[in-house]
Amino acid sequence: MTSTVFSAPLFPDAGSRASAQRFLFVYLAGMVLLWTVLCAVSHKAPDLDGMEELVWASSLEWGYSKHPPLPSWFMWGLVELFGRPLWLTFFAGQIVSALALWFVFLLGCEFTTPRRALIATLMVSVILYFSLRGTIYNHNTAQLWSVAASTWLLFRALRDGRSLDWVWLGMVAGLAMLTKYSALVQFAAFFVFMLVHGYLRRPEVWKGIALAALVFALVFLPHLIWLVSNDFAPLRYADRSMETDATYVQIVLGAVDFALDQLARISPMLVLWIALWWWQRRDAAPTLHTMTTQTYAQAIGPQARAFLWWIGLGPLVVTLLIAVVLATQLVSAWGTTFFILFGFYSFWFLKGSDQVWLQRTAVLAIALQVLMAVGYAVARGPLAYEAGRMTRSTFPGPELATKVQEIWSSHVPDQPLLLVASDTWFGGNIATNISEQTQVFISADYFQSPWLDPETALDCGVMVLYSPDSRGYWSAELMALYERMPIKGQFTQQWSSDTSPVFTVQYGALPPTDACKAVAR
């Protein structure tokens, strides 16, 4: 039985869907290219999370020490295609951001015209999570596309009642959970909406939910088996991430700070809104005054409006309530997926010619993207370098790799350096700049480095590297491995420019054993 609660008269089509899709494709391709190229030329190293994904992409696992596996699988595929260039993490983040925006557009086309859906999508695209922070490829950014796709599929499933939509919803929801467990917050918003608006009183909806749940379970089952066999390590990591010794007052203040941080991160869209609102108040263009005074929101029907408000605001509200009730500390990046529907909230004040507003929104969105990308690249690149700041973007990974390679070659001239033991960031920057075959032995912990076989990992030698002066987590296992090294030494390295700090690097080297067999990888 097909539900019609979402049915509502639409404006006459003001531009074909195909033409809107072509424009959006070009815009998104330009966005990916802009941010990837500018970050690649301005950064000497990726962000911490991006480096972590690059290191984890050494093997395909059903789970990793801190997170579910899907983002690392995607990075593994990119590494297989492109190797391990610096720009790959920026590219990966922008690809998933662009894909999420495409699903936002598809959702908009379900209840409004293609041009208006495009307007809302362009607005969302300038939010920092899709633009500036879209260059940070981590599990939050990687979850953008699956949350947006799940939202689109839920709308279709509730409106049309088709089994195929429920199947796809279950599959994509499973992929969202294989990305990060925080997808449960989005699912909670789905549940609350269906509960409040009476969908859970309909047998056909429960049949759809059961079908989606079955597909979800099949998708998630292999990772669940891995979780059980590995003592739920990612869940324990997530639990530690939320632990705090703060007082209840500090928790409440932390929730307020979280909300203010989110406001700052959607501020580019707010700037765009203010510009459009100002234009609407003073514009005397005939095209605006000959159109109906009805707002875009009034044209999409009450149930679609309710969907936008409940599903759009639900994750943010649920997160804040959980933090306050359970006394949990919040991390700003956890809000990454909370604002995918916020572009549609402009419909409550926009009215008139969607062609006019599309042109203006596009100009503003492009201008904001360029300004943010250029500003970010300059600030994180030459300005940070010349100022001598110890930023990750200016980390001297290539210089460290050169020195480490020279030390290794002086002791082991006939065997390439294939293994670096360090923390993820320090070791990752060195390993990726030495060769595509060099792997990282994270904190000398085989559980954190499942691509290594404990029986043979050290056969072809290893260099242990750490710095007591710089960022890094130097585990007891790493220090114990360092003590076993027959060759030890240290050297110094300047962070960036002549005005930047100098730090010390301790190294230990273990030459290959007789068991080593160099093989082409």
Buried (B, 14 or more C-beta within 10 A) or exposed (E): EEBEBBEBEEBEEBBEBEEBBEBBEEBBEBBBEBBBBBBBEBBBBBBBBBBBBBBBBBEEBBBBBBBBBBBBBBBBEBBEEEEBBBBBBBBBBBBBBBBBBBBBBBBBBBBBBBBBBBBBBBBBBBBBBBBBBBBBBBBBBBBBBBBBBBBBBBBBBBBBBEBEBBBBBBBBBBBBBBBBBBBEBBBBBBBBBBEEBEBEEBEBBEEBBEBBBEBBEEBBEEBBEBBEEBEBBBEEEBEEEBEBEBEEEBBBEBBEEBBEBBEEBBEBBBEBBEBBEEBBEEBEEEEBEEBEEEBBBBBBBEBBBBBBBBBBBBBBBBBBEBBBEEBBBBEBBBBBBBBBBBBBBBBBBBBBBBEBBBEBBBEBBBEBBBEBBEEBBEBBBEBBBBBBBBBBBBBBBBBBBBBBBEBBEEBBEEBBBBBBBBBBBBBBBBBBBBBEEBBBBBBBBBEBBBBBEEEEBBBBBBBBBBBEBBEBEBBEBBBEBBEEBEBEEEEEBBBBBEEBEEBEBBBBBBBBEEEBEEEEE
